[in-house]
Amino acid sequence: MTGNTPKDDLDRPHDLVGVGIGPFNLSLAALAQGVPGGLATTFYEQRPAFHWHPGLLLDGATLQVPFLADLVTLADPASPWTFLNYLKSRERLFPFYFAEKFHIQRAEYDAYCRWVSERLPGLHFGHQVDSVRWNPERRLFEVDFTQLDTDGEAEALGRAYTRNVVLGVGTEPYVPEPLKPLADAPGVPVFHSADYLAHRETLLAAGHVTVIGSGQSGAEVFLDLLRARPAGAEKIHWLARTEAFAPMEYSKLGLEHFTPDYTRYFHALPEPVRGDLVPRQWQLHKGIDTDTIAAIHDELYRRTLHGGWPDAVLTPGVHVRTAGRVATTQVELHLEHRQQGTRSRLTTDAVVLATGYRERPVDRMLAGLDPYLRHDSAGRARIDERYRLVLDPSVTGAVHVQNAEKHTHGVGAPDLGLAAWRSATILNSITGKEPYPLPRRTAFTSFGLETREAPSIPAQSQKLTPLVQQ
């Protein structure tokens, strides 16, 4: 839904205002519609429409989670917003049935999410949230926003009042410090993989291309470039900081790190233990799908069938110390190999940064909540087990977060497979009831010697008035 926000929508206090409409808040919006008695909800997104990683929707690229990890199924398989219902609405159930695909293409997941976003009420695209603050007199949060026109320019200002807020602003592409000046300079062919498809033709035309990053995105970009460039003249370097181009941990017991059981276990660990644990678990979420690794090796091997080796260099264990321009058309990377303790230079015509994402900063947006926020020893927001920012007790409402809690909830924070469960947890917390009963046990693994069950839902300090969803 795009366009003007009705005045009644602004004056009437909401039960919930969502900031951002990515997959996680879209999941929350879909499940909120199914709460008995109804919730007054509204969601704001500054983009003009839903899009999920459009720069990486490569042909054939699949999700790394099964299709059951859609917006709602793992909390409510009878919801009208399931992926299977999307297929039914498109008369594609039988083709999907015979395709026997457990992992769907990313482009299909994007299309499914857009189908939901175009039909759910209460979603306002083209609305940029500027600030969130607590009004102690009204005992409500004030959410100020700017309505944008089709060109992204400010068109009108607005304010909504709500008992609860959910932040789902997502992540943004991360560019390492040594490469920021080049990535920000106009005309320099240094692109983040998030924008790969927009620059693909430029990259294919480049004499030599360097891909930096050892995760799934780096592997997919390398494979796509390799397949598209002529045999014997590929001229590609693939560099990574990690010690190997390693497969993602995808064993069945390994995947139990992405269950509510592990999330509860992780949250209960001491803060220093959590901080030490997350970096060591990189292979749970930053490795490469084994099929992609196999496809890369197959393509490289195919190019040796008539003798010779492909002009492709794959080097792990390397980091970029500094970088600069050579003349006006090339980039020079200053490299260091940590294990060897050696340094070298690489001149290239274009660079793709598959260097991942970081949480989008919300400090400015939440500046009005600073007096109420509680932080850990590292200055990060404290987040309780139900995904609420820990606030001063005088604040009777709640601010929940989505995909901003890796430091408190572990590697499952950005995982699509936990989206519906987290959304249901948030809705159970907001209502003080259990509109979505959740399982008490989800893994065969017992994480720790003390087993922790799902906590009961306490009654809310503010009673929610059933309202028609906006």
Rosetta blueprint (number, residue, H / E / L):
1 M L
2 T E
3 G L
4 N L
5 T L
6 P L
7 K H
8 D H
9 D H
10 L H
11 D H
12 R L
13 P L
14 H E
15 D L
16 L E
17 V E
18 G E
19 V E
20 G L
21 I L
22 G L
23 P H
24 F H
25 N H
26 L H
27 S H
28 L H
29 A H
30 A H
31 L H
32 A H
33 Q L
34 G L
35 V L
36 P L
37 G L
38 G L
39 L L
40 A L
41 T E
42 T E
43 F E
44 Y E
45 E E
46 Q L
47 R L
48 P L
49 A L
50 F L
51 H L
52 W L
53 H L
54 P H
55 G H
56 L H
57 L L
58 L L
59 D L
60 G L
61 A L
62 T E
63 L L
64 Q L
65 V L
66 P L
67 F L
68 L L
69 A L
70 D L
71 L L
72 V L
73 T L
74 L L
75 A L
76 D L
77 P L
78 A L
79 S L
80 P L
81 W L
82 T L
83 F H
84 L H
85 N H
86 Y H
87 L H
88 K H
89 S H
90 R L
91 E L
92 R L
93 L H
94 F H
95 P H
96 F H
97 Y H
98 F H
99 A H
100 E L
101 K L
102 F L
103 H L
104 I L
105 Q E
106 R H
107 A H
108 E H
109 Y H
110 D H
111 A H
112 Y H
113 C H
114 R H
115 W H
116 V H
117 S H
118 E L
119 R L
120 L L
121 P L
122 G L
123 L E
124 H E
125 F E
126 G L
127 H E
128 Q E
129 V E
130 D E
131 S E
132 V E
133 R E
134 W E
135 N E
136 P L
137 E L
138 R L
139 R L
140 L E
141 F E
142 E E
143 V E
144 D E
145 F E
146 T E
147 Q E
148 L E
149 D L
150 T L
151 D L
152 G L
153 E L
154 A E
155 E E
156 A E
157 L E
158 G E
159 R E
160 A E
161 Y E
162 T E
163 R L
164 N E
165 V E
166 V E
167 L E
168 G L
169 V L
170 G L
171 T E
172 E E
173 P E
174 Y L
175 V L
176 P L
177 E H
178 P H
179 L H
180 K H
181 P H
182 L H
183 A H
184 D H
185 A L
186 P L
187 G L
188 V L
189 P L
190 V E
191 F E
192 H E
193 S H
194 A H
195 D H
196 Y L
197 L H
198 A H
199 H H
200 R H
201 E H
202 T H
203 L H
204 L H
205 A H
206 A L
207 G L
208 H L
209 V E
210 T E
211 V E
212 I E
213 G L
214 S L
215 G L
216 Q H
217 S H
218 G H
219 A H
220 E H
221 V H
222 F H
223 L H
224 D H
225 L H
226 L H
227 R H
228 A H
229 R L
230 P L
231 A L
232 G L
233 A L
234 E L
235 K L
236 I E
237 H E
238 W E
239 L E
240 A L
241 R L
242 T L
243 E L
244 A L
245 F L
246 A L
247 P E
248 M L
249 E L
250 Y L
251 S L
252 K L
253 L L
254 G H
255 L H
256 E H
257 H H
258 F H
259 T L
260 P H
261 D H
262 Y H
263 T H
264 R H
265 Y H
266 F H
267 H H
268 A H
269 L L
270 P L
271 E H
272 P H
273 V H
274 R H
275 G H
276 D H
277 L H
278 V H
279 P H
280 R H
281 Q L
282 W H
283 Q H
284 L H
285 H L
286 K L
287 G L
288 I E
289 D L
290 T H
291 D H
292 T H
293 I H
294 A H
295 A H
296 I H
297 H H
298 D H
299 E H
300 L H
301 Y H
302 R H
303 R L
304 T L
305 L L
306 H L
307 G L
308 G L
309 W L
310 P L
311 D L
312 A E
313 V E
314 L E
315 T E
316 P L
317 G L
318 V E
319 H E
320 V E
321 R E
322 T E
323 A E
324 G E
325 R E
326 V E
327 A L
328 T L
329 T L
330 Q E
331 V E
332 E E
333 L E
334 H E
335 L E
336 E E
337 H E
338 R L
339 Q L
340 Q L
341 G L
342 T E
343 R E
344 S E
345 R E
346 L E
347 T E
348 T E
349 D L
350 A E
351 V E
352 V E
353 L E
354 A L
355 T L
356 G L
357 Y E
358 R E
359 E E
360 R L
361 P L
362 V L
363 D L
364 R L
365 M L
366 L L
367 A H
368 G H
369 L H
370 D H
371 P H
372 Y H
373 L E
374 R L
375 H E
376 D L
377 S L
378 A L
379 G L
380 R L
381 A E
382 R L
383 I E
384 D L
385 E L
386 R L
387 Y L
388 R E
389 L E
390 V L
391 L E
392 D L
393 P L
394 S L
395 V L
396 T L
397 G L
398 A E
399 V E
400 H E
401 V E
402 Q L
403 N L
404 A L
405 E L
406 K H
407 H H
408 T H
409 H H
410 G L
411 V L
412 G L
413 A L
414 P L
415 D L
416 L H
417 G H
418 L H
419 A H
420 A H
421 W H
422 R H
423 S H
424 A H
425 T H
426 I H
427 L H
428 N H
429 S H
430 I H
431 T H
432 G L
433 K L
434 E L
435 P L
436 Y L
437 P L
438 L L
439 P L
440 R L
441 R L
442 T L
443 A L
444 F L
445 T L
446 S L
447 F L
448 G L
449 L L
450 E L
451 T L
452 R L
453 E L
454 A L
455 P L
456 S L
457 I L
458 P L
459 A L
460 Q L
461 S L
462 Q L
463 K L
464 L L
465 T L
466 P L
467 L L
468 V L
469 Q L
470 Q L
